[in-house]
Every structure is written in structure tokens, then in C-alpha cells.
Amino acid sequence: MTTLSRRQMMTAVVAATAAAAIVPVAAMAQNSIPDPKAGMGQIVFYRSGSTAGSAVRFTIQDANGKTVADLKRGAVNVVDVPPGDNFFRVPEANNTEGTIKVAAGQTLYIRCYLNAATFSGKLQFEEVSKERAYKDLRIK
């Protein structure tokens, strides 16, 4: 077993912490969002790399209770859905639920963020344009 000095141990901890801080932002650096599958619509749930509420994680479930997205800091979740009304809820956030209507071949971009005005940091959804989503996700 190798014995490290206190200085070497602190250097290793700082390096590991810095690497962990970079990973979520790197996960957002994508080239593009794929097209929806034939006959399906698509919803892109994403959360920016903002440090606000970065330790808080949320999951999004469909109407059957199946987890379709995991929203940690910097997450991008592409969900293929059938055309029409699609119900989603966030079990960790009280009263955060809703229906998103999608057409076949359509991609909707949903920015997810924590509302700092609420004490509990309630997760909010906002439909945004492709241009805004690509800017947030650093996609060119």
C-alpha cells in the first residue's frame, strides 16, 4: 500500500473535486439532438449547468409511473413519445405535473429549473425554442 503525504492527499482531493465539477457541464456538450423515431414525437427535458440547486436531483415519470428522465445538473434526456397528449409528473416535487401535447415528427424542448422563489425549490418546466435550447446546451 502506498503512503501519501498530507499535501499529496489534499492535491488528489482537489483534483478529484475539480474533475467532478466539470463532468456535468461536459455531459451537456453534445453535437445535436437526434430526430424523433418514425411516427413518434419527442420531448427533450434538460437542466442547465447552473450551480443553483446543483445538488438537487429530480426524476420525471410518465403516466404509468415509469421514470423517463433523471434531472441532475447538466442533464439532457431525450424521450420518444406517441403523438398526442402525454402526462408527466415529478414525484419529488409536490404538484409538479402536467400534460405535453406533441405531434408526430415534432421535437419539443423543455427547460427544467428550480424556482428559487419557493422555499422548497419547486421544479419548473418551460417550453423553449430549439435555438434557446441549443444555446443553453452549447450545441452549434
N, C-alpha and C positions, 0 to 999 in steps of 0.2 A: 504494500500500500504506500502511495506517495504522500509525503507530508508537505503541506503548503504553509508558507508563512502567512501571517495575518494580512500583509499587504497583497500577496498573490491571491488570497481568498477574496478580498474586497474587490480587486480588479476583475476577477471572474464573475462576481455577483453583479457589478456594474455593467459588464459586457453582456451578461445574460438578460438583465433588465432592459437594456437599450435594444437588444435584438427582439425581445418580446413586444416592445412598444412599436417597433417598425412593422411587424408581421401583419396586423390588421390593415394598415394602410397599403401594404404590398398586395394583400389579397384583393383590394379594390382595383388595382391597376390591371385592367383587362383590356383586350383589344376591341371586343364587340360583344353584343348580346345576340345569341343565336335567334334565328327565325322560329316562329311557333310551328309545332308539328302540323301536318296536313289536317284540316278540318277542326283544328283546335284554336283557342285563343291563348294568350299568355299574359301573365302578370309578373312584373319584376318588382319584388319587395326589396328595398335596400335601406341601409342605415349608413350615414356618412362616417368618416373617420374622426369626427369631432370628439374631443375629450369629455364633453358634457355627458355625464351619466355613463361613462365608458365601462364601468364595472357592472352595469345593469344589463341583463340578458332577457330577451323575451322570445317566446315561440308563437307562431301563428298556426292555428288549426283550421281545417276545413269543417264543413257542416257535419261530417262523420266523426270528428274528434281526432283525425289524423294530422300529425304535425307536418306542415308543408314548408315551413321556413323557420330558421333559427336566427334571430336578430341580435347578434352581438355587434360590438363596434366594428364598422367597416364591412359588414356582411352584405352580400348580394345573393338573392335567392330568386331563381327563375322558375316559375310554376306554370305548367301547362294545364289549362282548364277547358272544360267544354263550353261552347258558346252559350250565352245567356247569363242569368243571374247566378253568382257564386258567393256563398256566405262564408265569412271568415271571422274568427274570434281570437282574442289573446287571453288565455286563461289566467295569466299572471297579473293582468291589468283589469281591474273592475270596470265593467261596462264598455270595454273597448271591443266592439264588434260591428259588423256591417256587411252589406251586400255590394259586390262589384260586378257590374254588367260588362261583359266582354263579347265582341263579335268574333266569328271565325277569321283567322288570319291577323287579328288585331293584337298589338302589344301595348299594355298599359304600364306606366311606371309609377310606383307608389313609394314615395319617400316616407320613411318612418323615423320619428324623432320623439324625444322626451319633452313634454311640456313642462318647462321649468316653473311655470306659474302655479302648478299644483304641488301640494306638499309631497304627494306620493310619487311624483314624476310620471304621470299617466302617459302611456304611449299614444301618439297621434299618427294618423295616416293623412297624406296629402298627395293627390294625383298631380303629377308634374309632366311637363313636356319631355319628349325624347332629348331635346337639346339641353334642358336643365339637368336631366338625369345623367347624361353623358358628361356634362361639365362636373357635376358632383362626384361622379365615378372616375373622372380623369380618363375618359375614353375619347379618342380623337376620331 
